[in-house]
Amino acid sequence: MRSVKMEHGVTPELSSCHTALIDGYVIEGHVPAADIKRLLEERPEVVGLTVPGMPHGSPGMETGRYDDYAVLTWQHEDRTPAIFSEYTHD
């Protein structure tokens, strides 16, 4: 998977435990399904979506604890992440 991550510009800062390729986009980590659906509907010019690390409360990480986290996008030329959506918990 490392070569797939590298080919698609998934830097260590953007990296997580899971990588998928969906309809031309990279989905990295525990990205909520609603964000993937939105990505595929809106089709922005980005490489994909990532939730770096493994934040508690993200899909697949339901541990009873909830971390605030952001779903990020990035582009090949400028890998500076931009926020696609945010999840906060009180």
Secondary structure by P-SEA (a helix, b strand, c coil): caaaaaaacccccccccbbbbcccbbbcccccaaaaaaaaaaccccccccccccccccccccccbbbbbbbbbbcccccccccccccccc
